[in-house]
């Protein structure tokens, strides 16, 4: 399983900050290092599990959106897109292709 995931849902204003930044970050990463973005709206609304990670949704770790999982570290909560970009640039700098 990918060790870099973003769990988000439609209508989440905090999630929009992440969705602005992550596509640009992912373009600079090798395919196997990219952050997979998982839309959890169907799970929240209809209970449809569209990704295997959703089997863990009963745990206390998954109570708010957005949730960013990076190599074993949970980043929960909202940051401004500028703050998020600085954090990701710093954390992932060794993985960037350019």
N, C-alpha and C positions, 0 to 999 in steps of 0.2 A: 504494500500500500504506500501511496505517496506520503511523505513525511512533511509536506507543506500544503496546508489546506486553508481555505477561507470559507466559512459557513455564513451565508447571508440569506435574507429573505426580502421579497418585494415589499415596498412601502416603508422600509426601515431607513430613516434619514441618516443614521450613523453609517449604515452599510454603503450609502452613496459615496462617502469619503473614500472608502476602500476600493470601490469599483472605479473611481477616477484614477487611482494611483496604480493598482496592480497590473492592468494590461501593459502599461509602459515599462514597469519593472520586469514583467515576464518576458518581454521582447529581448531583454538583455541577458537572459539566463539560458543555459542549455536546456533542452527539452526535459531531461530527467531531474532538473533542479527547479522547475517552475512551480509556482503556487497554483494548485488546482482550486478553482472557484466553484463552489457547490451551492446551488439555489435550493434552499430548504422550504420554500413557500408551499410546495405540494405536501410536504411532510407536516407542516404546521396546520394547513387547512384541511387536508384529507387523510392524513396518516400514511401517505404513500412514501415508502422508502426508496429513494432514487439513487442511493449510494450506500455501500456497505458500512460507512462510518456511522450511519444513522441507527445501526443496531445498538450503539452506545448511548443513544439519546436519553436513556433513563437515568444516566449518571448525573451527578450534580454539576459536572463540568459544562453541560450544555443547557444553560438557562437564559442566556441572552445573546443577542446579535449586535454587531458582527462578532464572530469568534475566529481568530487567526491562530493556526497551529503550525509552528515552525520548528521542525526538528526536535520535537519533544517539549517545546515551550508553548504554553497557552497565553495568548495575548487577547484579553477580553476587554471590550469597551470601545469607546469612540475616540479617535484622535482627528484633528484637522488634517486635511490632505497633505499640507506642508510638513507637519510633524511626522506623519506616517511615512512620507517619502524619505525624510532624513533618517528615520529609524531603519527602514528597509535598506536604504543605500549603505548604511553603516554595517548592518547585520550581514548582508549578503555580498559585500564588496569582494570577497575572495572568490565568489562564484560567477561574477559577471564576465561575459565574453568581451565586452567593450565598455 
